[in-house]
Amino acid sequence: MNETDARAAVFAALHEIAPDVEPDDLDPSARLRQDLELDSLDFLRLLEVLAGSTGVSTPEDDYRDLTTVQSLVDYIAKRG
């Protein structure tokens, strides 16, 4: 999966999980938990939605590396 497709998938998933997050205003360096205020359940749901839309499942050991919107886009692009 290329970065453009990964970004679209991440933005769509974020909008589903956090409807108040506007994709047009989303900064790639935004931190998922702190800046977007995703709690642990929101984060897990985000990964579930992404797994459903991209086929990329994320092992728990990788969670610590997924801190920003861009790190999530890169992760999906690399594995998708």
PyMOL Python script that loads the backbone (N, CA, C, O; Angstrom):
from pymol import cmd

cmd.read_pdbstr("""\
ATOM      1  N   MET A   1       0.858  -1.174   0.000  1.00  0.00           N
ATOM      2  CA  MET A   1       0.000   0.000   0.000  1.00  0.00           C
ATOM      3  C   MET A   1       0.900   1.233   0.000  1.00  0.00           C
ATOM      4  O   MET A   1       1.885   1.296   0.736  1.00  0.00           O
ATOM      5  N   ASN A   2       0.554   2.199  -0.825  1.00  0.00           N
ATOM      6  CA  ASN A   2       1.367   3.414  -0.845  1.00  0.00           C
ATOM      7  C   ASN A   2       0.930   4.374   0.269  1.00  0.00           C
ATOM      8  O   ASN A   2      -0.095   4.169   0.919  1.00  0.00           O
ATOM      9  N   GLU A   3       1.717   5.405   0.468  1.00  0.00           N
ATOM     10  CA  GLU A   3       1.461   6.334   1.573  1.00  0.00           C
ATOM     11  C   GLU A   3       0.145   7.086   1.407  1.00  0.00           C
ATOM     12  O   GLU A   3      -0.535   7.363   2.395  1.00  0.00           O
ATOM     13  N   THR A   4      -0.217   7.416   0.190  1.00  0.00           N
ATOM     14  CA  THR A   4      -1.474   8.136  -0.044  1.00  0.00           C
ATOM     15  C   THR A   4      -2.674   7.283   0.372  1.00  0.00           C
ATOM     16  O   THR A   4      -3.598   7.772   1.021  1.00  0.00           O
ATOM     17  N   ASP A   5      -2.648   6.014  -0.007  1.00  0.00           N
ATOM     18  CA  ASP A   5      -3.744   5.112   0.377  1.00  0.00           C
ATOM     19  C   ASP A   5      -3.760   4.882   1.890  1.00  0.00           C
ATOM     20  O   ASP A   5      -4.823   4.839   2.510  1.00  0.00           O
ATOM     21  N   ALA A   6      -2.578   4.735   2.469  1.00  0.00           N
ATOM     22  CA  ALA A   6      -2.486   4.539   3.918  1.00  0.00           C
ATOM     23  C   ALA A   6      -3.012   5.769   4.655  1.00  0.00           C
ATOM     24  O   ALA A   6      -3.728   5.640   5.649  1.00  0.00           O
ATOM     25  N   ARG A   7      -2.662   6.954   4.174  1.00  0.00           N
ATOM     26  CA  ARG A   7      -3.126   8.185   4.805  1.00  0.00           C
ATOM     27  C   ARG A   7      -4.654   8.280   4.725  1.00  0.00           C
ATOM     28  O   ARG A   7      -5.310   8.641   5.702  1.00  0.00           O
ATOM     29  N   ALA A   8      -5.210   7.958   3.568  1.00  0.00           N
ATOM     30  CA  ALA A   8      -6.663   7.998   3.408  1.00  0.00           C
ATOM     31  C   ALA A   8      -7.342   7.010   4.358  1.00  0.00           C
ATOM     32  O   ALA A   8      -8.368   7.332   4.957  1.00  0.00           O
ATOM     33  N   ALA A   9      -6.779   5.820   4.498  1.00  0.00           N
ATOM     34  CA  ALA A   9      -7.342   4.817   5.399  1.00  0.00           C
ATOM     35  C   ALA A   9      -7.271   5.272   6.851  1.00  0.00           C
ATOM     36  O   ALA A   9      -8.231   5.105   7.603  1.00  0.00           O
ATOM     37  N   VAL A  10      -6.144   5.843   7.244  1.00  0.00           N
ATOM     38  CA  VAL A  10      -5.975   6.321   8.624  1.00  0.00           C
ATOM     39  C   VAL A  10      -6.930   7.475   8.904  1.00  0.00           C
ATOM     40  O   VAL A  10      -7.573   7.505   9.953  1.00  0.00           O
ATOM     41  N   PHE A  11      -7.027   8.416   7.985  1.00  0.00           N
ATOM     42  CA  PHE A  11      -7.912   9.564   8.189  1.00  0.00           C
ATOM     43  C   PHE A  11      -9.369   9.119   8.268  1.00  0.00           C
ATOM     44  O   PHE A  11     -10.127   9.631   9.092  1.00  0.00           O
ATOM     45  N   ALA A  12      -9.768   8.166   7.417  1.00  0.00           N
ATOM     46  CA  ALA A  12     -11.145   7.655   7.453  1.00  0.00           C
ATOM     47  C   ALA A  12     -11.420   6.943   8.776  1.00  0.00           C
ATOM     48  O   ALA A  12     -12.484   7.113   9.371  1.00  0.00           O
ATOM     49  N   ALA A  13     -10.463   6.151   9.227  1.00  0.00           N
ATOM     50  CA  ALA A  13     -10.628   5.441  10.496  1.00  0.00           C
ATOM     51  C   ALA A  13     -10.689   6.414  11.665  1.00  0.00           C
ATOM     52  O   ALA A  13     -11.503   6.248  12.573  1.00  0.00           O
ATOM     53  N   LEU A  14      -9.835   7.423  11.644  1.00  0.00           N
ATOM     54  CA  LEU A  14      -9.869   8.435  12.707  1.00  0.00           C
ATOM     55  C   LEU A  14     -11.209   9.158  12.729  1.00  0.00           C
ATOM     56  O   LEU A  14     -11.761   9.426  13.796  1.00  0.00           O
ATOM     57  N   HIS A  15     -11.725   9.468  11.555  1.00  0.00           N
ATOM     58  CA  HIS A  15     -13.012  10.166  11.490  1.00  0.00           C
ATOM     59  C   HIS A  15     -14.136   9.280  12.023  1.00  0.00           C
ATOM     60  O   HIS A  15     -15.086   9.774  12.630  1.00  0.00           O
ATOM     61  N   GLU A  16     -14.027   7.984  11.796  1.00  0.00           N
ATOM     62  CA  GLU A  16     -15.036   7.058  12.323  1.00  0.00           C
ATOM     63  C   GLU A  16     -14.960   6.958  13.841  1.00  0.00           C
ATOM     64  O   GLU A  16     -15.988   6.932  14.518  1.00  0.00           O
ATOM     65  N   ILE A  17     -13.754   6.902  14.371  1.00  0.00           N
ATOM     66  CA  ILE A  17     -13.553   6.757  15.819  1.00  0.00           C
ATOM     67  C   ILE A  17     -13.765   8.076  16.550  1.00  0.00           C
ATOM     68  O   ILE A  17     -14.350   8.109  17.633  1.00  0.00           O
ATOM     69  N   ALA A  18     -13.292   9.147  15.961  1.00  0.00           N
ATOM     70  CA  ALA A  18     -13.386  10.481  16.573  1.00  0.00           C
ATOM     71  C   ALA A  18     -13.991  11.433  15.539  1.00  0.00           C
ATOM     72  O   ALA A  18     -13.260  12.161  14.867  1.00  0.00           O
ATOM     73  N   PRO A  19     -15.321  11.431  15.407  1.00  0.00           N
ATOM     74  CA  PRO A  19     -15.978  12.211  14.355  1.00  0.00           C
ATOM     75  C   PRO A  19     -15.689  13.710  14.407  1.00  0.00           C
ATOM     76  O   PRO A  19     -15.845  14.403  13.402  1.00  0.00           O
ATOM     77  N   ASP A  20     -15.277  14.212  15.554  1.00  0.00           N
ATOM     78  CA  ASP A  20     -14.977  15.640  15.665  1.00  0.00           C
ATOM     79  C   ASP A  20     -13.608  15.994  15.072  1.00  0.00           C
ATOM     80  O   ASP A  20     -13.283  17.173  14.928  1.00  0.00           O
ATOM     81  N   VAL A  21     -12.809  14.984  14.728  1.00  0.00           N
ATOM     82  CA  VAL A  21     -11.509  15.226  14.099  1.00  0.00           C
ATOM     83  C   VAL A  21     -11.736  15.452  12.608  1.00  0.00           C
ATOM     84  O   VAL A  21     -12.236  14.574  11.903  1.00  0.00           O
ATOM     85  N   GLU A  22     -11.365  16.626  12.144  1.00  0.00           N
ATOM     86  CA  GLU A  22     -11.526  16.978  10.737  1.00  0.00           C
ATOM     87  C   GLU A  22     -10.264  16.593   9.963  1.00  0.00           C
ATOM     88  O   GLU A  22      -9.186  17.109  10.258  1.00  0.00           O
ATOM     89  N   PRO A  23     -10.377  15.706   8.988  1.00  0.00           N
ATOM     90  CA  PRO A  23      -9.199  15.288   8.226  1.00  0.00           C
ATOM     91  C   PRO A  23      -8.453  16.455   7.573  1.00  0.00           C
ATOM     92  O   PRO A  23      -7.225  16.428   7.489  1.00  0.00           O
ATOM     93  N   ASP A  24      -9.171  17.469   7.115  1.00  0.00           N
ATOM     94  CA  ASP A  24      -8.513  18.608   6.464  1.00  0.00           C
ATOM     95  C   ASP A  24      -7.647  19.407   7.436  1.00  0.00           C
ATOM     96  O   ASP A  24      -6.685  20.054   7.023  1.00  0.00           O
ATOM     97  N   ASP A  25      -7.985  19.363   8.715  1.00  0.00           N
ATOM     98  CA  ASP A  25      -7.256  20.124   9.723  1.00  0.00           C
ATOM     99  C   ASP A  25      -6.243  19.268  10.490  1.00  0.00           C
ATOM    100  O   ASP A  25      -5.590  19.755  11.413  1.00  0.00           O
ATOM    101  N   LEU A  26      -6.116  18.007  10.112  1.00  0.00           N
ATOM    102  CA  LEU A  26      -5.299  17.073  10.870  1.00  0.00           C
ATOM    103  C   LEU A  26      -3.818  17.242  10.539  1.00  0.00           C
ATOM    104  O   LEU A  26      -3.409  17.158   9.381  1.00  0.00           O
ATOM    105  N   ASP A  27      -3.036  17.477  11.568  1.00  0.00           N
ATOM    106  CA  ASP A  27      -1.588  17.614  11.442  1.00  0.00           C
ATOM    107  C   ASP A  27      -0.964  16.219  11.543  1.00  0.00           C
ATOM    108  O   ASP A  27      -1.235  15.506  12.510  1.00  0.00           O
ATOM    109  N   PRO A  28      -0.149  15.814  10.589  1.00  0.00           N
ATOM    110  CA  PRO A  28       0.474  14.485  10.650  1.00  0.00           C
ATOM    111  C   PRO A  28       1.299  14.256  11.916  1.00  0.00           C
ATOM    112  O   PRO A  28       1.487  13.112  12.329  1.00  0.00           O
ATOM    113  N   SER A  29       1.788  15.316  12.526  1.00  0.00           N
ATOM    114  CA  SER A  29       2.581  15.152  13.746  1.00  0.00           C
ATOM    115  C   SER A  29       1.702  15.109  15.007  1.00  0.00           C
ATOM    116  O   SER A  29       2.219  15.006  16.119  1.00  0.00           O
ATOM    117  N   ALA A  30       0.387  15.188  14.833  1.00  0.00           N
ATOM    118  CA  ALA A  30      -0.509  15.140  15.989  1.00  0.00           C
ATOM    119  C   ALA A  30      -0.355  13.793  16.705  1.00  0.00           C
ATOM    120  O   ALA A  30      -0.331  12.734  16.079  1.00  0.00           O
ATOM    121  N   ARG A  31      -0.253  13.869  18.019  1.00  0.00           N
ATOM    122  CA  ARG A  31      -0.131  12.657  18.829  1.00  0.00           C
ATOM    123  C   ARG A  31      -1.530  12.072  19.027  1.00  0.00           C
ATOM    124  O   ARG A  31      -2.473  12.784  19.372  1.00  0.00           O
ATOM    125  N   LEU A  32      -1.642  10.772  18.803  1.00  0.00           N
ATOM    126  CA  LEU A  32      -2.943  10.113  18.838  1.00  0.00           C
ATOM    127  C   LEU A  32      -3.616  10.239  20.204  1.00  0.00           C
ATOM    128  O   LEU A  32      -4.791  10.598  20.294  1.00  0.00           O
ATOM    129  N   ARG A  33      -2.883   9.950  21.238  1.00  0.00           N
ATOM    130  CA  ARG A  33      -3.505   9.934  22.566  1.00  0.00           C
ATOM    131  C   ARG A  33      -3.580  11.316  23.210  1.00  0.00           C
ATOM    132  O   ARG A  33      -4.582  11.654  23.839  1.00  0.00           O
ATOM    133  N   GLN A  34      -2.531  12.108  23.057  1.00  0.00           N
ATOM    134  CA  GLN A  34      -2.506  13.403  23.729  1.00  0.00           C
ATOM    135  C   GLN A  34      -3.257  14.472  22.928  1.00  0.00           C
ATOM    136  O   GLN A  34      -4.152  15.127  23.462  1.00  0.00           O
ATOM    137  N   ASP A  35      -2.907  14.649  21.681  1.00  0.00           N
ATOM    138  CA  ASP A  35      -3.494  15.734  20.890  1.00  0.00           C
ATOM    139  C   ASP A  35      -4.903  15.413  20.402  1.00  0.00           C
ATOM    140  O   ASP A  35      -5.778  16.279  20.406  1.00  0.00           O
ATOM    141  N   LEU A  36      -5.121  14.171  19.982  1.00  0.00           N
ATOM    142  CA  LEU A  36      -6.448  13.787  19.485  1.00  0.00           C
ATOM    143  C   LEU A  36      -7.326  13.227  20.594  1.00  0.00           C
ATOM    144  O   LEU A  36      -8.509  12.954  20.394  1.00  0.00           O
ATOM    145  N   GLU A  37      -6.728  13.062  21.763  1.00  0.00           N
ATOM    146  CA  GLU A  37      -7.441  12.618  22.962  1.00  0.00           C
ATOM    147  C   GLU A  37      -8.109  11.261  22.792  1.00  0.00           C
ATOM    148  O   GLU A  37      -9.232  11.048  23.249  1.00  0.00           O
ATOM    149  N   LEU A  38      -7.405  10.343  22.128  1.00  0.00           N
ATOM    150  CA  LEU A  38      -7.902   8.977  22.022  1.00  0.00           C
ATOM    151  C   LEU A  38      -7.508   8.225  23.287  1.00  0.00           C
ATOM    152  O   LEU A  38      -6.332   8.181  23.648  1.00  0.00           O
ATOM    153  N   ASP A  39      -8.484   7.639  23.953  1.00  0.00           N
ATOM    154  CA  ASP A  39      -8.142   6.825  25.114  1.00  0.00           C
ATOM    155  C   ASP A  39      -7.758   5.428  24.619  1.00  0.00           C
ATOM    156  O   ASP A  39      -7.758   5.178  23.414  1.00  0.00           O
ATOM    157  N   SER A  40      -7.439   4.536  25.521  1.00  0.00           N
ATOM    158  CA  SER A  40      -6.946   3.227  25.110  1.00  0.00           C
ATOM    159  C   SER A  40      -7.991   2.441  24.320  1.00  0.00           C
ATOM    160  O   SER A  40      -7.642   1.725  23.381  1.00  0.00           O
ATOM    161  N   LEU A  41      -9.253   2.565  24.682  1.00  0.00           N
ATOM    162  CA  LEU A  41     -10.301   1.870  23.922  1.00  0.00           C
ATOM    163  C   LEU A  41     -10.465   2.463  22.530  1.00  0.00           C
ATOM    164  O   LEU A  41     -10.657   1.727  21.561  1.00  0.00           O
ATOM    165  N   ASP A  42     -10.390   3.784  22.422  1.00  0.00           N
ATOM    166  CA  ASP A  42     -10.449   4.435  21.102  1.00  0.00           C
ATOM    167  C   ASP A  42      -9.274   3.983  20.236  1.00  0.00           C
ATOM    168  O   ASP A  42      -9.442   3.721  19.045  1.00  0.00           O
ATOM    169  N   PHE A  43      -8.099   3.892  20.829  1.00  0.00           N
ATOM    170  CA  PHE A  43      -6.905   3.474  20.105  1.00  0.00           C
ATOM    171  C   PHE A  43      -7.072   2.051  19.575  1.00  0.00           C
ATOM    172  O   PHE A  43      -6.760   1.772  18.418  1.00  0.00           O
ATOM    173  N   LEU A  44      -7.562   1.159  20.425  1.00  0.00           N
ATOM    174  CA  LEU A  44      -7.782  -0.225  19.997  1.00  0.00           C
ATOM    175  C   LEU A  44      -8.845  -0.301  18.904  1.00  0.00           C
ATOM    176  O   LEU A  44      -8.704  -1.059  17.945  1.00  0.00           O
ATOM    177  N   ARG A  45      -9.882   0.467  19.049  1.00  0.00           N
ATOM    178  CA  ARG A  45     -10.933   0.503  18.022  1.00  0.00           C
ATOM    179  C   ARG A  45     -10.374   1.044  16.705  1.00  0.00           C
ATOM    180  O   ARG A  45     -10.722   0.546  15.635  1.00  0.00           O
ATOM    181  N   LEU A  46      -9.526   2.042  16.774  1.00  0.00           N
ATOM    182  CA  LEU A  46      -8.876   2.585  15.585  1.00  0.00           C
ATOM    183  C   LEU A  46      -8.091   1.493  14.863  1.00  0.00           C
ATOM    184  O   LEU A  46      -8.178   1.369  13.641  1.00  0.00           O
ATOM    185  N   LEU A  47      -7.337   0.715  15.602  1.00  0.00           N
ATOM    186  CA  LEU A  47      -6.559  -0.364  14.994  1.00  0.00           C
ATOM    187  C   LEU A  47      -7.461  -1.441  14.413  1.00  0.00           C
ATOM    188  O   LEU A  47      -7.133  -2.031  13.384  1.00  0.00           O
ATOM    189  N   GLU A  48      -8.600  -1.710  15.059  1.00  0.00           N
ATOM    190  CA  GLU A  48      -9.565  -2.679  14.525  1.00  0.00           C
ATOM    191  C   GLU A  48     -10.165  -2.188  13.213  1.00  0.00           C
ATOM    192  O   GLU A  48     -10.281  -2.952  12.255  1.00  0.00           O
ATOM    193  N   VAL A  49     -10.540  -0.933  13.171  1.00  0.00           N
ATOM    194  CA  VAL A  49     -11.117  -0.366  11.950  1.00  0.00           C
ATOM    195  C   VAL A  49     -10.085  -0.416  10.820  1.00  0.00           C
ATOM    196  O   VAL A  49     -10.418  -0.760   9.686  1.00  0.00           O
ATOM    197  N   LEU A  50      -8.847  -0.075  11.131  1.00  0.00           N
ATOM    198  CA  LEU A  50      -7.793  -0.127  10.125  1.00  0.00           C
ATOM    199  C   LEU A  50      -7.531  -1.558   9.657  1.00  0.00           C
ATOM    200  O   LEU A  50      -7.292  -1.784   8.471  1.00  0.00           O
ATOM    201  N   ALA A  51      -7.572  -2.505  10.558  1.00  0.00           N
ATOM    202  CA  ALA A  51      -7.382  -3.911  10.169  1.00  0.00           C
ATOM    203  C   ALA A  51      -8.490  -4.336   9.208  1.00  0.00           C
ATOM    204  O   ALA A  51      -8.240  -5.056   8.241  1.00  0.00           O
ATOM    205  N   GLY A  52      -9.705  -3.891   9.478  1.00  0.00           N
ATOM    206  CA  GLY A  52     -10.816  -4.231   8.606  1.00  0.00           C
ATOM    207  C   GLY A  52     -10.721  -3.590   7.234  1.00  0.00           C
ATOM    208  O   GLY A  52     -11.090  -4.206   6.233  1.00  0.00           O
ATOM    209  N   SER A  53     -10.230  -2.363   7.176  1.00  0.00           N
ATOM    210  CA  SER A  53     -10.195  -1.646   5.901  1.00  0.00           C
ATOM    211  C   SER A  53      -8.913  -1.889   5.105  1.00  0.00           C
ATOM    212  O   SER A  53      -8.903  -1.733   3.884  1.00  0.00           O
ATOM    213  N   THR A  54      -7.825  -2.273   5.794  1.00  0.00           N
ATOM    214  CA  THR A  54      -6.542  -2.428   5.091  1.00  0.00           C
ATOM    215  C   THR A  54      -5.997  -3.852   5.138  1.00  0.00           C
ATOM    216  O   THR A  54      -5.121  -4.208   4.349  1.00  0.00           O
ATOM    217  N   GLY A  55      -6.506  -4.660   6.052  1.00  0.00           N
ATOM    218  CA  GLY A  55      -5.970  -6.006   6.223  1.00  0.00           C
ATOM    219  C   GLY A  55      -4.710  -6.052   7.072  1.00  0.00           C
ATOM    220  O   GLY A  55      -4.094  -7.108   7.219  1.00  0.00           O
ATOM    221  N   VAL A  56      -4.325  -4.910   7.633  1.00  0.00           N
ATOM    222  CA  VAL A  56      -3.116  -4.843   8.459  1.00  0.00           C
ATOM    223  C   VAL A  56      -3.504  -4.976   9.923  1.00  0.00           C
ATOM    224  O   VAL A  56      -4.128  -4.082  10.494  1.00  0.00           O
ATOM    225  N   SER A  57      -3.126  -6.109  10.531  1.00  0.00           N
ATOM    226  CA  SER A  57      -3.345  -6.235  11.967  1.00  0.00           C
ATOM    227  C   SER A  57      -2.067  -5.847  12.693  1.00  0.00           C
ATOM    228  O   SER A  57      -0.956  -6.061  12.206  1.00  0.00           O
ATOM    229  N   THR A  58      -2.256  -5.279  13.851  1.00  0.00           N
ATOM    230  CA  THR A  58      -1.142  -4.709  14.599  1.00  0.00           C
ATOM    231  C   THR A  58      -0.932  -5.496  15.881  1.00  0.00           C
ATOM    232  O   THR A  58      -1.804  -5.508  16.749  1.00  0.00           O
ATOM    233  N   PRO A  59       0.215  -6.155  16.012  1.00  0.00           N
ATOM    234  CA  PRO A  59       0.495  -6.854  17.264  1.00  0.00           C
ATOM    235  C   PRO A  59       0.717  -5.856  18.406  1.00  0.00           C
ATOM    236  O   PRO A  59       1.174  -4.732  18.197  1.00  0.00           O
ATOM    237  N   GLU A  60       0.387  -6.295  19.585  1.00  0.00           N
ATOM    238  CA  GLU A  60       0.476  -5.416  20.753  1.00  0.00           C
ATOM    239  C   GLU A  60       1.881  -4.857  20.954  1.00  0.00           C
ATOM    240  O   GLU A  60       2.038  -3.742  21.450  1.00  0.00           O
ATOM    241  N   ASP A  61       2.891  -5.611  20.578  1.00  0.00           N
ATOM    242  CA  ASP A  61       4.273  -5.138  20.733  1.00  0.00           C
ATOM    243  C   ASP A  61       4.560  -3.884  19.907  1.00  0.00           C
ATOM    244  O   ASP A  61       5.492  -3.141  20.214  1.00  0.00           O
ATOM    245  N   ASP A  62       3.770  -3.647  18.867  1.00  0.00           N
ATOM    246  CA  ASP A  62       3.987  -2.476  18.008  1.00  0.00           C
ATOM    247  C   ASP A  62       3.235  -1.232  18.483  1.00  0.00           C
ATOM    248  O   ASP A  62       3.475  -0.141  17.964  1.00  0.00           O
ATOM    249  N   TYR A  63       2.347  -1.367  19.441  1.00  0.00           N
ATOM    250  CA  TYR A  63       1.531  -0.230  19.886  1.00  0.00           C
ATOM    251  C   TYR A  63       2.381   0.955  20.310  1.00  0.00           C
ATOM    252  O   TYR A  63       2.048   2.101  20.007  1.00  0.00           O
ATOM    253  N   ARG A  64       3.477   0.685  21.010  1.00  0.00           N
ATOM    254  CA  ARG A  64       4.298   1.781  21.551  1.00  0.00           C
ATOM    255  C   ARG A  64       4.924   2.644  20.460  1.00  0.00           C
ATOM    256  O   ARG A  64       5.293   3.792  20.709  1.00  0.00           O
ATOM    257  N   ASP A  65       5.046   2.092  19.246  1.00  0.00           N
ATOM    258  CA  ASP A  65       5.636   2.845  18.135  1.00  0.00           C
ATOM    259  C   ASP A  65       4.614   3.722  17.413  1.00  0.00           C
ATOM    260  O   ASP A  65       4.989   4.582  16.616  1.00  0.00           O
ATOM    261  N   LEU A  66       3.344   3.514  17.684  1.00  0.00           N
ATOM    262  CA  LEU A  66       2.276   4.235  16.990  1.00  0.00           C
ATOM    263  C   LEU A  66       1.798   5.393  17.856  1.00  0.00           C
ATOM    264  O   LEU A  66       0.772   5.305  18.531  1.00  0.00           O
ATOM    265  N   THR A  67       2.552   6.460  17.823  1.00  0.00           N
ATOM    266  CA  THR A  67       2.253   7.585  18.707  1.00  0.00           C
ATOM    267  C   THR A  67       1.645   8.779  17.983  1.00  0.00           C
ATOM    268  O   THR A  67       0.916   9.566  18.586  1.00  0.00           O
ATOM    269  N   THR A  68       1.940   8.919  16.692  1.00  0.00           N
ATOM    270  CA  THR A  68       1.436  10.068  15.931  1.00  0.00           C
ATOM    271  C   THR A  68       0.642   9.578  14.722  1.00  0.00           C
ATOM    272  O   THR A  68       0.696   8.404  14.356  1.00  0.00           O
ATOM    273  N   VAL A  69      -0.085  10.494  14.119  1.00  0.00           N
ATOM    274  CA  VAL A  69      -0.819  10.179  12.900  1.00  0.00           C
ATOM    275  C   VAL A  69       0.159   9.679  11.836  1.00  0.00           C
ATOM    276  O   VAL A  69      -0.116   8.683  11.166  1.00  0.00           O
ATOM    277  N   GLN A  70       1.287  10.356  11.675  1.00  0.00           N
ATOM    278  CA  GLN A  70       2.252   9.968  10.646  1.00  0.00           C
ATOM    279  C   GLN A  70       2.866   8.606  10.922  1.00  0.00           C
ATOM    280  O   GLN A  70       3.083   7.831   9.990  1.00  0.00           O
ATOM    281  N   SER A  71       3.151   8.298  12.179  1.00  0.00           N
ATOM    282  CA  SER A  71       3.730   6.981  12.478  1.00  0.00           C
ATOM    283  C   SER A  71       2.734   5.875  12.135  1.00  0.00           C
ATOM    284  O   SER A  71       3.133   4.795  11.700  1.00  0.00           O
ATOM    285  N   LEU A  72       1.459   6.135  12.327  1.00  0.00           N
ATOM    286  CA  LEU A  72       0.422   5.168  11.971  1.00  0.00           C
ATOM    287  C   LEU A  72       0.310   5.032  10.453  1.00  0.00           C
ATOM    288  O   LEU A  72       0.181   3.920   9.939  1.00  0.00           O
ATOM    289  N   VAL A  73       0.357   6.145   9.738  1.00  0.00           N
ATOM    290  CA  VAL A  73       0.325   6.114   8.269  1.00  0.00           C
ATOM    291  C   VAL A  73       1.520   5.319   7.745  1.00  0.00           C
ATOM    292  O   VAL A  73       1.360   4.468   6.869  1.00  0.00           O
ATOM    293  N   ASP A  74       2.705   5.587   8.268  1.00  0.00           N
ATOM    294  CA  ASP A  74       3.912   4.876   7.829  1.00  0.00           C
ATOM    295  C   ASP A  74       3.805   3.385   8.100  1.00  0.00           C
ATOM    296  O   ASP A  74       4.195   2.564   7.270  1.00  0.00           O
ATOM    297  N   TYR A  75       3.280   3.044   9.253  1.00  0.00           N
ATOM    298  CA  TYR A  75       3.129   1.630   9.647  1.00  0.00           C
ATOM    299  C   TYR A  75       2.191   0.915   8.678  1.00  0.00           C
ATOM    300  O   TYR A  75       2.506  -0.173   8.195  1.00  0.00           O
ATOM    301  N   ILE A  76       1.057   1.516   8.396  1.00  0.00           N
ATOM    302  CA  ILE A  76       0.080   0.912   7.488  1.00  0.00           C
ATOM    303  C   ILE A  76       0.660   0.812   6.077  1.00  0.00           C
ATOM    304  O   ILE A  76       0.498  -0.209   5.409  1.00  0.00           O
ATOM    305  N   ALA A  77       1.328   1.860   5.629  1.00  0.00           N
ATOM    306  CA  ALA A  77       1.903   1.861   4.281  1.00  0.00           C
ATOM    307  C   ALA A  77       2.941   0.759   4.117  1.00  0.00           C
ATOM    308  O   ALA A  77       3.011   0.116   3.070  1.00  0.00           O
ATOM    309  N   LYS A  78       3.741   0.545   5.145  1.00  0.00           N
ATOM    310  CA  LYS A  78       4.808  -0.445   5.074  1.00  0.00           C
ATOM    311  C   LYS A  78       4.260  -1.881   5.073  1.00  0.00           C
ATOM    312  O   LYS A  78       4.826  -2.772   4.439  1.00  0.00           O
ATOM    313  N   ARG A  79       3.163  -2.085   5.785  1.00  0.00           N
ATOM    314  CA  ARG A  79       2.658  -3.444   5.958  1.00  0.00           C
ATOM    315  C   ARG A  79       1.439  -3.775   5.098  1.00  0.00           C
ATOM    316  O   ARG A  79       1.019  -4.930   5.014  1.00  0.00           O
ATOM    317  N   GLY A  80       0.884  -2.760   4.469  1.00  0.00           N
ATOM    318  CA  GLY A  80      -0.352  -2.959   3.712  1.00  0.00           C
ATOM    319  C   GLY A  80      -0.154  -3.401   2.296  1.00  0.00           C
ATOM    320  O   GLY A  80      -1.127  -3.598   1.568  1.00  0.00           O
TER     321      GLY A  80
END
""", "prot")
cmd.dss("prot")
cmd.show_as("cartoon", "prot")
cmd.util.cbc("prot")
cmd.orient("prot")
